[in-house]
Amino acid sequence: MNTCESHASLARRWLSPHRGISKDRLTQYLRAFQLRRELYRKPGREALKHAIKATL
């Protein structure tokens, strides 16, 4: 399976409730999606450290 296509299909599904967002805000939504995916793949304490580092 092509990883890029898989990631894009997950992003589309995640963005579907947010229809009507402006192109100016799209980057922020995609960054939030990317952070969520990264945190999902990390175990507990490591995910917390990554979340704190990402917000600072």
N, C-alpha and C positions, 0 to 999 in steps of 0.2 A: 504494500500500500504506500502511496506517495505521501510522505509526511506533510509536505506543504499543503496538499489538497485536503488532508485530514484536518489540519490545524485551521484552514480556512472554513471548512464546513462547520467545525465546532464554534468558531467565532461568529459565523452567520447565525447559527442557532441561538447563541448567547445574546447577540444584538437584537434579535427579532422583537423582544418586548419594548425595545427602545426605538421604535420606528419614529422617523421624523427628526432625528438628531441632526444638527447642522454639521457640515464638513469641518468646521472649526473645532468642534468638540469630539470628532471621531477619533483623533489621536488619543485623547484622554480615556475614552471608553476602551480602546484597544490596549492601552497600557494597563488598565485595570484588569482586563481579561488575561493579559499575559502574566501579571503578578499573581492572579488567582490560580492559573495553571501551574506556575512555578511552585507556589505554596502547597498545592495539592500533591505534588510529587515528592515533597520533602517530609521526613519524619518530624514529629512533634517539636522538640526544642530547636532543631535546625530551621524549621519553618518560622518559628517565632523570631529567631535571630534575623532571618532573611526579611521578614515583614518590617521589623524595626529599622533595619538598614535601608530598606526601600523607602520608608517614609521620611527618613532624615536626609 
